[in-house]
Amino acid sequence: MAIKRAPLKTDAAGKCSRWRVIVYNAATSRHEWHTVRGTERDAKAFQRDQETRLAKGTYVAKAERLTVAQVAESFLKECKARNRRTSTLLNYSSVLERYILPKFGTWEAGTVRKSDVRSWLGELLDSGKGVELVNRIVRVFKTLLFHAVVDLEVIERNVLLRFKQYERTDKSVSRRVNRAAFTEDEVQRLLSAARPHERALIGLLCFTGMRPGEGFALRWQDVDLTAGAATITRTWDWRGKVFTPPKTAAGSRTVALSGWLVQELKAHKERAGAEPGALVFATRTGQPMNPSNVRRDIWTKLVTRAGVRRLDLYSLRHTFASLGRVAGESAFNVARAMGHARSTLVDQVYAHSLQSGMASVAERVTARALGEQPKLRVIEGGQNRDVRQPLDESSAESAKDRATA
């Protein structure tokens, strides 16, 4: 083996940041040149690694090695073959084409180091790129290398496997969607302010936990108003303009319809006069609804009329989880209704405002001694907050009399 200097034009005089490691491959009787970026120490470390591989018989020939661009091409093809959601594909393609490939596209996938990625991400942050964008790049890059390890088997390990995402320095500013759970009072105000043709849609999303795309893909043949149930077998991918299977395997499910919701759907069906194969919620031409139009023409105006918080339409799904848990339903049952295989997601992601029906023993003892109601544990925005409910006047007077005695 041999190491040769191959400095870049941008290197300072006497400096070298690129090296060629020449390896003799006995299997092909040819010398193979490998490019290593970094210091001479990095090149020697790469040389020792290849010597070890040759000794163990695990050396990968140069012809079998792929660049990051080649891995990305295979990765996107695999995603399409597995019918990944259009929004997911657009996210992968955008991040790869705009950020990852211009920097690492010509690199061999096996030569990418964590320090190279960390240094590059630091440059992006210094140039003004947001933390959320940089973290999105990290997730896509990590998934790309995972494809190279598991599916293509062209590299041995994912150097970004334990790469920690960056934290926001200003946590008061966020570009995340405005999403939370509505209170019971807000739900009532939304339904009261909704027009007849809107109330069935809002009620369906709020009282079944459906994803909006699943609601837009629902057909009358999927709804059994006699039994009070709806079967979810597909969702509307509005970016790709196609119907696709639910997001997960657990998404194919049957959800119960409350008596109130059954009556609203019956009234909605009478107004629409739809055929069994028609969509439950459709445009005037019978086509699937565009979420952007629903947000502009229905949801935003409804929120304004109702005078509630300006949360997004998906918050109705979060509201279902929160109200279900407050009502005493187990996380398992709520998860099944929402189409999740793991019940832990209900409390971790969706249940924004949970009031525990069982106060702790210490709280009950303290409340009893002070003549107060036990404090209810409320979880809002990921933070715990205790709310102590005062007793009614008669109970308070009795407590005062006991204290005086």
Phi, psi and omega in degrees: 000155179214156178237131179235147177285140176217065187298149175278160179295335182276353180288143177291162181301131180082355180256157179214126180243007178221136184226152175248122176256119184261122183241133177268119180262107183295333182294327181250355182056040180225153173272131182244133182262131179238136180265130179235126177261137180135212181266175177296328177298320177297320180295320179292324177295319177296321179297315179297322179296318179292324177298319178295319179296320179297320180293325181273349182080021181252012181293134179261124183297150181304321183295336182269355181276146182242148174279168178298324178296319178293321177296319180297319178298315178294322181297314180293323177296319179295320178298318179293321180295330180268011176057044175294153183299147182301319180297324178293316179298319178296322178295312179300311183298318182297312182294319180295311185289325186270334188232303190289310184293320177302332181267313188245005186304321183272354180286146168291136184302325182285349181263356179287126179249158179298322180296325177296315181293317181298318180296318180295317178296324176298322177295321179297317179295319180294332181279357177108001178292143182286158181295321181296321178294315181297319178294326177294321177297319179299316182296317180293317180297318179297318179294322179298314180292329176298321176297321180293327181282307190276312186275314184269334181057042179258348173227158187271331183211157179266108185291345180259011186303317181249026179286119183282139177286158182279147178260147179291138175278328177248091184283353178282343181249126181215144178262008180293156179294152181279093188229132177198199179246137176283151175280170179299320179296320180293323178298316180297321179291324177296314182291327179291325182276344183288142175284160184310316183284348178265330189296322180296318180293312181297317179295321180298314182291323184282324188258004174236342182078015178296149168287147179307320180298325178291323177293322179290337181267356185289134177251159179296331178290345177272353185248125176250096184288339178286314180277344182071053182210155177225136181257127182256117181237352183202171176222160182263114176269094188288337177288316180273352180057042179219157172271133181232164174299161179305164186303321180229170178298324179289347180291336175282110190202172173243128182248148180277147177246127179291163179301319179299316183291324177300316180296320179295319180291323177298315179296321179295321181292321178296321179292320184281327182060043188274156174278162182305323182276358182282160177287144178294319178236116185216170175284178180296336179266005178085009181271160178300149183282144176271121181306326178296319178291322177298317180296318183284314189270336184243300192292309183300318180292323179295316179300321179294314180297321183284340180069036179253177180298148183274071175268165182275171184298327181294342179296340176295328176292319176295324179296319178302314180296315182294313181293326178296318180288321178297325181286354177102003178289145179289153178299329180297312181294320179296319180297319179296318179296327182274350179087033177246141178278334182253124181287338181297334181295332184299309182281329183283326187247314193262324187278088185282334186222093183248129174252117183291132178283347181238101176289156181294161180300318181299319180293320180293319179295315180297315181297321180295319182291325183268358181070036180236165173285149176300147178288141176263130179279119182245132179251113181231122178062030178084001181242139179279140177218133181264135178237116180264123181269123178289153177288164175290173188299318183295318179293322180295319179296318179298318178296321180294319179297318180296321180294321181292320180295000000 
